[in-house]
Amino acid sequence: MFTEKKTKSTLSKALALGMVATSVSLGAQTATVDAAKTENTGTTSTYKTQSSTKTGTVTVYALNIRKGPSTSYSIIGSLTEGQKVTVTSTASNGWYKIKTSSGKVGYVSPKYLKVSGTTSTDNDDSNKGGAYVVKSYSTIKKVGRVTTSTLRLRTGPSTSYSVKGNIYKGYVVGIQKQYSNGWYKVKLKNGTTGYVCGDYLKITSGTSADLKSGSSTSNNDNDGGSTNVSSKTQAVVNMVKRQVGKPYVYGAAGPNSFDCSGLTYYCYKNAAGIYLNRSSAAQASNGRYVSKSNLKPGDLVFFNSGTSRIHHVGMYVGNGQFIHAPSPGKTVRYENLYSSYYVKTYVTARRIIG
């Protein structure tokens, strides 16, 4: 991670790449969890300051509003999940200048703002899902090594696009374009192109000669962090991943809808033949305690939802993520265990197998 001092030019400020950060308490220490990653790609930039008439919707529980377009600026407010703002312009590093319904003006990281609408300028041949091209490479000068076991290759630069295929841990792909939302257009060794989330790439200098296929797997549901997980536990993890996108319904335990404990109950019952207690609070007595620092895929993670007792449960699936059925009106989905909301409401974890 890097920052740059603010300097003036005749056209605009050269703005630092940055990310929204929250403090996470780890024992007696404090760590910083970043809401987005940045890469110093060091190539000719195609940055522009772009005006827009767009609407942004917050996709995380808490998103800081800053005085300027990087984390080097002070926090002047915050947004909550689902809140809509007007995106008035895009800074050269991809950060959005926004205006809230109350009239507050500031900047937010594009990582967790889903944007729709039209723009006056765009550096790509098309404006894909509101994500601007901020760097473009005429030849391969940067490559990315896949750091997760399975990475979806999509037809456009966001999860709203269809899956084109999978690439696996160890693959080295060529970087063709970088988007303001942290996604990349990449080229595979066999010539296939597509779009991937940059969270799961380690970016380094390289050329087309460095492209290679990684270690494939016959089970596309495997996830990073699943080392030393039993086959029965892996079956449970694979099962919960297949439920992503199904609706939350209070009291439901599958197969077409779930509440939070119904989801974990269903997956352990059907994938491993293990019957958990039915409520989230009761499931916290199943299995054995495991510390947050020793979580493995398949472990259940419990939250108090800001109250004095456990009200919510999800299943950890590796890479700092868990899958859960959040609340009415939402669907089963992945969540970042280290986002500010879940750091504050985390209670405990239980290992059911092993």
One Martini backbone bead per residue (centre of mass of N, CA, C, O) as a GRO file, in nm:
protein
  354
    1MET     BB    1   0.099   0.034   0.019
    2PHE     BB    2   0.027   0.373  -0.091
    3THR     BB    3   0.132   0.717  -0.093
    4GLU     BB    4   0.062   1.061  -0.183
    5LYS     BB    5   0.126   1.373  -0.224
    6LYS     BB    6  -0.022   1.668  -0.267
    7THR     BB    7  -0.056   1.820  -0.588
    8LYS     BB    8  -0.039   2.072  -0.831
    9SER     BB    9  -0.216   2.158  -1.130
   10THR     BB   10  -0.377   2.293  -1.406
   11LEU     BB   11  -0.619   2.070  -1.387
   12SER     BB   12  -0.533   1.889  -1.124
   13LYS     BB   13  -0.512   1.663  -0.890
   14ALA     BB   14  -0.291   1.444  -0.759
   15LEU     BB   15  -0.413   1.133  -0.656
   16ALA     BB   16  -0.446   0.910  -0.416
   17LEU     BB   17  -0.436   0.600  -0.348
   18GLY     BB   18  -0.703   0.416  -0.173
   19MET     BB   19  -0.881   0.335   0.145
   20VAL     BB   20  -1.104   0.202   0.343
   21ALA     BB   21  -1.078   0.200   0.704
   22THR     BB   22  -1.060  -0.029   0.984
   23SER     BB   23  -1.057  -0.116   1.308
   24VAL     BB   24  -0.904  -0.414   1.453
   25SER     BB   25  -0.931  -0.628   1.713
   26LEU     BB   26  -0.627  -0.815   1.827
   27GLY     BB   27  -0.635  -0.832   2.116
   28ALA     BB   28  -0.374  -0.603   2.191
   29GLN     BB   29  -0.416  -0.533   1.900
   30THR     BB   30  -0.409  -0.328   1.594
   31ALA     BB   31  -0.574  -0.350   1.288
   32THR     BB   32  -0.595  -0.298   0.933
   33VAL     BB   33  -0.887  -0.292   0.734
   34ASP     BB   34  -0.943  -0.311   0.396
   35ALA     BB   35  -1.179  -0.223   0.141
   36ALA     BB   36  -0.919  -0.196  -0.049
   37LYS     BB   37  -0.701  -0.243  -0.316
   38THR     BB   38  -0.365  -0.163  -0.430
   39GLU     BB   39  -0.168  -0.087  -0.731
   40ASN     BB   40   0.158  -0.031  -0.855
   41THR     BB   41   0.178  -0.023  -1.198
   42GLY     BB   42   0.364   0.186  -1.357
   43THR     BB   43   0.203   0.329  -1.595
   44THR     BB   44   0.049   0.468  -1.835
   45SER     BB   45  -0.193   0.698  -1.794
   46THR     BB   46  -0.575   0.741  -1.830
   47TYR     BB   47  -0.653   0.962  -1.658
   48LYS     BB   48  -0.963   1.121  -1.550
   49THR     BB   49  -1.185   1.376  -1.507
   50GLN     BB   50  -1.530   1.293  -1.441
   51SER     BB   51  -1.840   1.354  -1.526
   52SER     BB   52  -2.181   1.302  -1.381
   53THR     BB   53  -2.515   1.108  -1.381
   54LYS     BB   54  -2.515   0.934  -1.095
   55THR     BB   55  -2.587   0.638  -0.903
   56GLY     BB   56  -2.516   0.531  -0.569
   57THR     BB   57  -2.473   0.210  -0.395
   58VAL     BB   58  -2.430   0.073  -0.100
   59THR     BB   59  -2.251  -0.257  -0.016
   60VAL     BB   60  -2.196  -0.179   0.283
   61TYR     BB   61  -2.240  -0.110   0.613
   62ALA     BB   62  -1.969   0.082   0.597
   63LEU     BB   63  -1.889   0.414   0.455
   64ASN     BB   64  -1.658   0.642   0.410
   65ILE     BB   65  -1.634   0.991   0.422
   66ARG     BB   66  -1.422   1.216   0.251
   67LYS     BB   67  -1.254   1.511   0.180
   68GLY     BB   68  -1.089   1.319  -0.006
   69PRO     BB   69  -0.937   1.086  -0.258
   70SER     BB   70  -0.838   0.945   0.030
   71THR     BB   71  -0.703   0.823   0.337
   72SER     BB   72  -0.551   1.105   0.396
   73TYR     BB   73  -0.824   1.195   0.460
   74SER     BB   74  -1.075   1.298   0.634
   75ILE     BB   75  -1.353   1.219   0.813
   76ILE     BB   76  -1.710   1.336   0.747
   77GLY     BB   77  -1.852   1.047   0.722
   78SER     BB   78  -2.130   0.813   0.654
   79LEU     BB   79  -2.244   0.502   0.514
   80THR     BB   80  -2.501   0.279   0.432
   81GLU     BB   81  -2.654   0.017   0.340
   82GLY     BB   82  -2.839   0.123   0.046
   83GLN     BB   83  -2.742   0.394   0.011
   84LYS     BB   84  -2.799   0.688  -0.176
   85VAL     BB   85  -2.608   0.863  -0.430
   86THR     BB   86  -2.444   1.124  -0.592
   87VAL     BB   87  -2.241   1.121  -0.875
   88THR     BB   88  -2.032   1.390  -0.988
   89SER     BB   89  -1.740   1.244  -0.989
   90THR     BB   90  -1.408   1.132  -1.108
   91ALA     BB   91  -1.119   1.053  -1.011
   92SER     BB   92  -0.804   0.949  -1.116
   93ASN     BB   93  -0.827   0.692  -0.892
   94GLY     BB   94  -1.167   0.636  -0.883
   95TRP     BB   95  -1.285   0.819  -0.699
   96TYR     BB   96  -1.580   0.946  -0.554
   97LYS     BB   97  -1.787   1.213  -0.594
   98ILE     BB   98  -2.036   1.306  -0.352
   99LYS     BB   99  -2.399   1.333  -0.284
  100THR     BB  100  -2.625   1.367  -0.054
  101SER     BB  101  -2.952   1.420   0.046
  102SER     BB  102  -2.835   1.642   0.265
  103GLY     BB  103  -2.562   1.772   0.099
  104LYS     BB  104  -2.320   1.608   0.133
  105VAL     BB  105  -1.969   1.639   0.050
  106GLY     BB  106  -1.754   1.381  -0.101
  107TYR     BB  107  -1.547   1.085  -0.063
  108VAL     BB  108  -1.524   0.755  -0.222
  109SER     BB  109  -1.478   0.442  -0.263
  110PRO     BB  110  -1.552   0.225  -0.539
  111LYS     BB  111  -1.569  -0.066  -0.417
  112TYR     BB  112  -1.867   0.003  -0.243
  113LEU     BB  113  -2.004   0.128  -0.519
  114LYS     BB  114  -2.294   0.110  -0.697
  115VAL     BB  115  -2.313   0.212  -1.036
  116SER     BB  116  -2.545   0.426  -1.216
  117GLY     BB  117  -2.553   0.558  -1.550
  118THR     BB  118  -2.407   0.851  -1.688
  119THR     BB  119  -2.141   0.981  -1.897
  120SER     BB  120  -1.929   1.213  -2.060
  121THR     BB  121  -1.683   1.012  -2.016
  122ASP     BB  122  -1.463   0.756  -2.171
  123ASN     BB  123  -1.177   0.525  -2.207
  124ASP     BB  124  -1.354   0.318  -2.330
  125ASP     BB  125  -1.552   0.138  -2.558
  126SER     BB  126  -1.709   0.100  -2.280
  127ASN     BB  127  -1.952   0.128  -2.014
  128LYS     BB  128  -1.904  -0.090  -1.750
  129GLY     BB  129  -2.107  -0.057  -1.490
  130GLY     BB  130  -1.946   0.226  -1.419
  131ALA     BB  131  -1.653   0.136  -1.497
  132TYR     BB  132  -1.351   0.274  -1.522
  133VAL     BB  133  -1.080   0.335  -1.705
  134VAL     BB  134  -0.739   0.387  -1.566
  135LYS     BB  135  -0.589   0.150  -1.726
  136SER     BB  136  -0.381   0.080  -2.019
  137TYR     BB  137  -0.255  -0.198  -2.229
  138SER     BB  138  -0.096  -0.271  -2.527
  139THR     BB  139   0.091  -0.444  -2.351
  140ILE     BB  140   0.244  -0.672  -2.155
  141LYS     BB  141   0.360  -0.545  -1.817
  142LYS     BB  142   0.147  -0.698  -1.641
  143VAL     BB  143   0.087  -0.936  -1.380
  144GLY     BB  144  -0.130  -1.203  -1.240
  145ARG     BB  145  -0.159  -1.388  -0.947
  146VAL     BB  146  -0.341  -1.634  -0.826
  147THR     BB  147  -0.467  -1.660  -0.468
  148THR     BB  148  -0.704  -1.849  -0.535
  149SER     BB  149  -0.845  -2.144  -0.614
  150THR     BB  150  -1.108  -1.981  -0.731
  151LEU     BB  151  -1.163  -1.780  -1.029
  152ARG     BB  152  -1.376  -1.576  -1.181
  153LEU     BB  153  -1.456  -1.547  -1.524
  154ARG     BB  154  -1.580  -1.266  -1.684
  155THR     BB  155  -1.765  -1.051  -1.918
  156GLY     BB  156  -1.720  -0.836  -1.682
  157PRO     BB  157  -1.647  -0.570  -1.425
  158SER     BB  158  -1.849  -0.773  -1.249
  159THR     BB  159  -2.094  -0.971  -1.082
  160SER     BB  160  -2.322  -0.900  -1.306
  161TYR     BB  161  -2.169  -1.091  -1.473
  162SER     BB  162  -2.101  -1.358  -1.638
  163VAL     BB  163  -1.964  -1.670  -1.638
  164LYS     BB  164  -1.690  -1.797  -1.834
  165GLY     BB  165  -1.497  -1.908  -1.598
  166ASN     BB  166  -1.203  -2.067  -1.458
  167ILE     BB  167  -0.940  -1.991  -1.231
  168TYR     BB  168  -0.632  -2.077  -1.071
  169LYS     BB  169  -0.406  -2.133  -0.859
  170GLY     BB  170  -0.111  -1.987  -1.020
  171TYR     BB  171  -0.204  -1.825  -1.222
  172VAL     BB  172  -0.092  -1.628  -1.506
  173VAL     BB  173  -0.190  -1.304  -1.599
  174GLY     BB  174  -0.272  -1.056  -1.817
  175ILE     BB  175  -0.276  -0.705  -1.822
  176GLN     BB  176  -0.501  -0.476  -1.990
  177LYS     BB  177  -0.711  -0.365  -1.762
  178GLN     BB  178  -0.815  -0.102  -1.539
  179TYR     BB  179  -1.053  -0.043  -1.289
  180SER     BB  180  -1.216   0.160  -1.052
  181ASN     BB  181  -1.334  -0.119  -0.897
  182GLY     BB  182  -1.075  -0.339  -0.917
  183TRP     BB  183  -1.079  -0.444  -1.197
  184TYR     BB  184  -0.980  -0.682  -1.465
  185LYS     BB  185  -0.838  -0.723  -1.772
  186VAL     BB  186  -0.758  -1.047  -1.905
  187LYS     BB  187  -0.495  -1.279  -2.012
  188LEU     BB  188  -0.443  -1.586  -2.121
  189LYS     BB  189  -0.237  -1.820  -2.247
  190ASN     BB  190  -0.474  -1.918  -2.463
  191GLY     BB  191  -0.619  -1.608  -2.518
  192THR     BB  192  -0.813  -1.561  -2.315
  193THR     BB  193  -1.066  -1.333  -2.211
  194GLY     BB  194  -1.137  -1.123  -1.913
  195TYR     BB  195  -1.284  -1.079  -1.579
  196VAL     BB  196  -1.144  -0.968  -1.259
  197CYS     BB  197  -1.081  -0.958  -0.932
  198GLY     BB  198  -0.812  -0.793  -0.766
  199ASP     BB  199  -0.813  -0.938  -0.480
  200TYR     BB  200  -0.690  -1.222  -0.642
  201LEU     BB  201  -0.423  -1.054  -0.713
  202LYS     BB  202  -0.073  -1.052  -0.788
  203ILE     BB  203   0.108  -0.777  -0.877
  204THR     BB  204   0.343  -0.767  -1.152
  205SER     BB  205   0.593  -0.774  -1.341
  206GLY     BB  206   0.550  -0.846  -1.702
  207THR     BB  207   0.491  -1.084  -1.963
  208SER     BB  208   0.376  -1.309  -2.189
  209ALA     BB  209   0.598  -1.520  -2.096
  210ASP     BB  210   0.459  -1.546  -1.792
  211LEU     BB  211   0.234  -1.704  -1.875
  212LYS     BB  212   0.015  -1.937  -1.688
  213SER     BB  213  -0.088  -2.228  -1.570
  214GLY     BB  214  -0.237  -2.369  -1.310
  215SER     BB  215  -0.361  -2.546  -1.056
  216SER     BB  216  -0.590  -2.761  -1.093
  217THR     BB  217  -0.937  -2.871  -1.034
  218SER     BB  218  -1.216  -3.090  -1.001
  219ASN     BB  219  -1.315  -2.874  -0.776
  220ASN     BB  220  -1.468  -2.562  -0.810
  221ASP     BB  221  -1.542  -2.517  -0.484
  222ASN     BB  222  -1.284  -2.452  -0.401
  223ASP     BB  223  -1.094  -2.276  -0.149
  224GLY     BB  224  -0.923  -2.068   0.004
  225GLY     BB  225  -0.808  -2.216   0.308
  226SER     BB  226  -0.865  -2.553   0.274
  227THR     BB  227  -0.648  -2.668   0.422
  228ASN     BB  228  -0.711  -2.950   0.610
  229VAL     BB  229  -0.986  -3.033   0.498
  230SER     BB  230  -1.223  -3.234   0.502
  231SER     BB  231  -1.436  -3.391   0.291
  232LYS     BB  232  -1.690  -3.331   0.458
  233THR     BB  233  -1.645  -3.028   0.493
  234GLN     BB  234  -1.624  -2.961   0.192
  235ALA     BB  235  -1.915  -3.044   0.130
  236VAL     BB  236  -2.040  -2.818   0.299
  237VAL     BB  237  -1.911  -2.579   0.153
  238ASN     BB  238  -2.024  -2.645  -0.125
  239MET     BB  239  -2.319  -2.626  -0.041
  240VAL     BB  240  -2.328  -2.324   0.050
  241LYS     BB  241  -2.243  -2.209  -0.228
  242ARG     BB  242  -2.508  -2.314  -0.380
  243GLN     BB  243  -2.703  -2.096  -0.217
  244VAL     BB  244  -2.633  -1.860  -0.360
  245GLY     BB  245  -2.920  -1.634  -0.412
  246LYS     BB  246  -3.110  -1.716  -0.207
  247PRO     BB  247  -3.371  -1.649  -0.012
  248TYR     BB  248  -3.491  -1.490   0.258
  249VAL     BB  249  -3.668  -1.684   0.520
  250TYR     BB  250  -3.836  -1.706   0.786
  251GLY     BB  251  -3.787  -2.044   0.902
  252ALA     BB  252  -3.606  -2.146   0.676
  253ALA     BB  253  -3.452  -2.485   0.549
  254GLY     BB  254  -3.517  -2.533   0.269
  255PRO     BB  255  -3.405  -2.538  -0.057
  256ASN     BB  256  -3.512  -2.225  -0.151
  257SER     BB  257  -3.486  -2.119   0.154
  258PHE     BB  258  -3.360  -1.893   0.426
  259ASP     BB  259  -3.221  -1.874   0.723
  260CYS     BB  260  -2.944  -1.864   0.896
  261SER     BB  261  -2.975  -2.147   1.049
  262GLY     BB  262  -3.102  -2.299   0.808
  263LEU     BB  263  -2.849  -2.307   0.634
  264THR     BB  264  -2.657  -2.466   0.824
  265TYR     BB  265  -2.844  -2.702   0.875
  266TYR     BB  266  -2.877  -2.799   0.581
  267CYS     BB  267  -2.574  -2.849   0.508
  268TYR     BB  268  -2.503  -3.056   0.732
  269LYS     BB  269  -2.728  -3.258   0.674
  270ASN     BB  270  -2.680  -3.304   0.348
  271ALA     BB  271  -2.347  -3.331   0.347
  272ALA     BB  272  -2.297  -3.492   0.661
  273GLY     BB  273  -2.533  -3.589   0.863
  274ILE     BB  274  -2.570  -3.328   1.048
  275TYR     BB  275  -2.744  -3.219   1.345
  276LEU     BB  276  -2.836  -2.923   1.426
  277ASN     BB  277  -2.936  -2.680   1.573
  278ARG     BB  278  -3.176  -2.437   1.483
  279SER     BB  279  -3.058  -2.202   1.625
  280SER     BB  280  -2.809  -1.980   1.663
  281ALA     BB  281  -2.772  -2.000   1.971
  282ALA     BB  282  -2.773  -2.318   1.975
  283GLN     BB  283  -2.529  -2.361   1.775
  284ALA     BB  284  -2.312  -2.246   1.986
  285SER     BB  285  -2.309  -2.560   2.119
  286ASN     BB  286  -2.186  -2.678   1.885
  287GLY     BB  287  -1.921  -2.840   1.904
  288ARG     BB  288  -1.625  -2.636   1.902
  289TYR     BB  289  -1.409  -2.418   1.992
  290VAL     BB  290  -1.279  -2.134   1.793
  291SER     BB  291  -1.067  -1.920   1.692
  292LYS     BB  292  -1.038  -1.661   1.475
  293SER     BB  293  -0.731  -1.730   1.394
  294ASN     BB  294  -0.838  -2.059   1.333
  295LEU     BB  295  -1.000  -2.059   1.091
  296LYS     BB  296  -1.211  -2.274   0.892
  297PRO     BB  297  -1.368  -2.419   0.668
  298GLY     BB  298  -1.702  -2.468   0.819
  299ASP     BB  299  -1.716  -2.273   1.024
  300LEU     BB  300  -1.894  -2.115   1.273
  301VAL     BB  301  -2.033  -1.783   1.287
  302PHE     BB  302  -2.102  -1.535   1.545
  303PHE     BB  303  -2.366  -1.291   1.625
  304ASN     BB  304  -2.532  -0.998   1.793
  305SER     BB  305  -2.642  -0.745   1.635
  306GLY     BB  306  -2.599  -0.530   1.885
  307THR     BB  307  -2.641  -0.714   2.122
  308SER     BB  308  -2.632  -0.947   2.408
  309ARG     BB  309  -2.688  -1.174   2.185
  310ILE     BB  310  -2.730  -1.425   1.979
  311HIS     BB  311  -2.860  -1.378   1.616
  312HIS     BB  312  -2.619  -1.498   1.428
  313VAL     BB  313  -2.521  -1.701   1.132
  314GLY     BB  314  -2.232  -1.850   0.969
  315MET     BB  315  -1.999  -1.959   0.706
  316TYR     BB  316  -1.686  -2.032   0.675
  317VAL     BB  317  -1.471  -2.016   0.346
  318GLY     BB  318  -1.242  -1.824   0.339
  319ASN     BB  319  -1.062  -1.537   0.288
  320GLY     BB  320  -1.248  -1.377   0.509
  321GLN     BB  321  -1.514  -1.544   0.449
  322PHE     BB  322  -1.876  -1.560   0.451
  323ILE     BB  323  -2.186  -1.738   0.463
  324HIS     BB  324  -2.525  -1.597   0.441
  325ALA     BB  325  -2.848  -1.512   0.580
  326PRO     BB  326  -2.931  -1.204   0.659
  327SER     BB  327  -3.231  -1.086   0.553
  328PRO     BB  328  -3.501  -0.950   0.467
  329GLY     BB  329  -3.469  -0.904   0.109
  330LYS     BB  330  -3.238  -1.107   0.093
  331THR     BB  331  -2.952  -1.301   0.011
  332VAL     BB  332  -2.744  -1.533  -0.024
  333ARG     BB  333  -2.398  -1.453   0.087
  334TYR     BB  334  -2.117  -1.292   0.085
  335GLU     BB  335  -1.874  -1.199   0.349
  336ASN     BB  336  -1.684  -0.982   0.544
  337LEU     BB  337  -1.547  -1.049   0.849
  338TYR     BB  338  -1.366  -0.753   0.844
  339SER     BB  339  -1.581  -0.578   0.866
  340SER     BB  340  -1.699  -0.349   1.079
  341TYR     BB  341  -1.963  -0.485   1.165
  342TYR     BB  342  -1.843  -0.784   1.219
  343VAL     BB  343  -1.640  -0.698   1.428
  344LYS     BB  344  -1.846  -0.579   1.641
  345THR     BB  345  -2.049  -0.859   1.638
  346TYR     BB  346  -1.859  -1.063   1.718
  347VAL     BB  347  -1.830  -1.370   1.922
  348THR     BB  348  -1.795  -1.666   1.773
  349ALA     BB  349  -1.676  -2.014   1.720
  350ARG     BB  350  -1.745  -2.333   1.545
  351ARG     BB  351  -1.651  -2.676   1.529
  352ILE     BB  352  -1.800  -2.963   1.389
  353ILE     BB  353  -1.544  -3.085   1.241
  354GLY     BB  354  -1.255  -3.194   1.428
   0.00000   0.00000   0.00000
